[in-house]
Amino acid sequence: MTEDIPAPQLDVLFVEDSEDDALLLRRQLEHAGYRVNLERVDTHDALVDALGRKHWDVVFSDFSMPQFDGVQALEIVREHDRDLPFIVVSGTIGEERAVQLMKLGAQDYVIKGNAQRLVPAIERELREAKLRREHRLAQEHIRHLAYYDALTHLPNRHRLIEDLHHQLGRGAPMALLIVNLVNLSEINSTLGYSKGDELIREAGSRLQQLTAHNGDLYHLHRKEFAIVLTTDDRAQIEKTAKDALKALAAHFPIAGLRIHVGARIGIVSTATPAAEAHTLLQQADLATKLAKHEGQNYAWYEPERDPSSPERLALLADLHDALGTDQLYLVFQPKVRCDTGAITGCEALLRWRHPEHGLIAPEVFVRMAERSGFIDDLTTHVLTRTLDQIHAWRRRGLVVPVAINLSVRNLLNPQLMSDILSADLVDKDGKRQIEIEITETALMLDPDKAMTGLRSLYESGTRIYVDDFGTGFSSLGYLKKLPIHAIKIDKSFVLDLNHNADSDTIVRSTIGLAHNLGLRVVAEGVENRDIWQRLIAYKCDEGQGYYFATPLSAENLAGHFTAGKPLGDALVKGNR
């Protein structure tokens, strides 16, 4: 006894205005062995509704109807499902119209009532529809593998490049942020790569929540994500960067532990022209390296600091040409005693007025000179101009100590060191008038190399200040081992002195500890009376900032000395 095989189910949507024709089609299909579920529609809205309600195996359509036609029906079906078989069943169109429908995407054309032709057409189209769907799904899977990261399922670098290319082609404002996770390699080596993967997925999830309504997120490789924003507004971009850092700063619960993972972010926007997507990506990547080099959480791309930037090369050539001209000139910012308001000396600051671009920011051209090896020439120029000015002031009876800024590279230059040491300008107490400032960050990058040069200067009686103290990674105990005389507390702490308890604690304790170690203290960034009063209370030795004076020309500074009136005089009297 043979077991009956159930008839195959066929869900049919028939675009037809005749109920009789629909009944005829049903009978032909049932006669062919199908269990038929057929629905007839004859308007645009009814067709859209039916397609949205369920999945259909095949759509049949008449060509000519009072309110509708086969071409319109075909367009709606293809918009809904490009693989769904669409067969025209009509007795009113000729061969030319049939060919037109086939070109538009119909699978076949059958004359009404031709059951012999209808059934093979259905069987063939059901098979081909299945193959089309399988082929499309396979292609979508391949595309997903090509354009999405397997670990986080986020769009990958290839997708980012395509999207950047598209955005640049549109000329729309845009920003790219590269987010680098820090300490991931240590987690991999300690807990294993599977736990590292878990952390990466969680980091991606946090960033995805951040960018859900504000940008697109990509996973470029294990520790690197990218965020694309459709804006070049600097404040909005920086807010996103800070939000991302905050999201990643919270501990990650991994393997029963609370894991901390830091991040660094490099930023570039279309406000900085980029020729193509790869260039934009390189620029953002360089910015992450700058952030790491400077110990910052995030950094912007700057063409002047890009070794491969044509603008930087042109500006560097202009800087070479400017040497020895009046484009480069010195200004002097006074240092003031906290207890009397008297000027104790000043810091020589180099300025560059470019004939086309106007004033170039010192942090731009100084860093550019450091990267190119031109810093020795620039520092020699500053030293020469400073010595000339000291001589000019001495001829007027003014003895003004002047500090110049050095890099570690300068300390290793024997000719420059010889020029500094041979300058025999001293005041009436025998103190050398040339003083030296070197940043804490530069010092900590290579303290061993710096030591020999610092010791030579120290032994010659040259006063040495560690600039921007608090921004590097040293401690006061470590600085005690260095041959220095004073520290300059970075202005980022001083500016916040009256509004931030942490800054207040740092400034107060730094002053006390430095004094215990025999070091003098200068506070940078004294911008108002309240800060000045607080520094007096903490017994800070000297201050420097716009409350006293902006950087002055040599003539203006000499005028202050000649007048003999202390800077901040009214304030000092008010505290007596």
NORMOHU-V971051 format. One record per helix or strand. SS is the DSSP state (h for helix, s for strand). FROM is the first residue (numbers start at 1). TO is the last residue. If there is no record, write none. Layout:
SS FROM TO
SS FROM TO
This chain:
s 9 15
h 19 31
s 35 41
h 44 53
s 58 61
s 64 64
s 69 69
h 70 80
s 85 89
h 95 104
s 108 110
h 115 147
s 148 148
s 155 155
h 157 170
s 175 181
h 184 191
h 193 211
s 216 221
s 224 229
h 234 249
s 252 254
s 257 259
s 263 269
h 277 294
s 298 300
h 303 305
h 310 322
s 328 337
s 343 354
s 358 360
h 362 372
h 375 395
s 402 405
h 408 411
h 414 422
s 426 426
s 432 432
s 434 439
h 440 445
h 447 459
s 464 469
h 476 479
s 486 489
h 491 494
h 501 516
s 520 524
h 529 537
s 542 544
s 552 552
h 554 563
h 569 574
